[in-house]
Amino acid sequence: MAKTNKPRLNFTLDEESKDFIEEWARQERRSVANLLEGIVLEAVSRKKQVNGSGHS
């Protein structure tokens, strides 16, 4: 695994959702971290489009 200077976030999740995400990542041949990064970045992009690019 390559080292990164990106900040890290931790969160908790129910077991069923965790299992679903792990299977989703496996099907796409991605790491869970990579899959979640993509999901979060897409959500942030959508939110910025709705609210403008400023912080709230």
GIBELVEN-V820791 format. One record per helix or strand of 3 or more residues. SS is the DSSP state (h for helix, s for strand). FROM is the first residue (numbers start at 1). LEN is the number of residues. If there is no record, write none. Layout:
# GIBELVEN-V820791
SS/FROM/LEN
SS/FROM/LEN
This chain:
# GIBELVEN-V820791
h/15/13
h/32/20
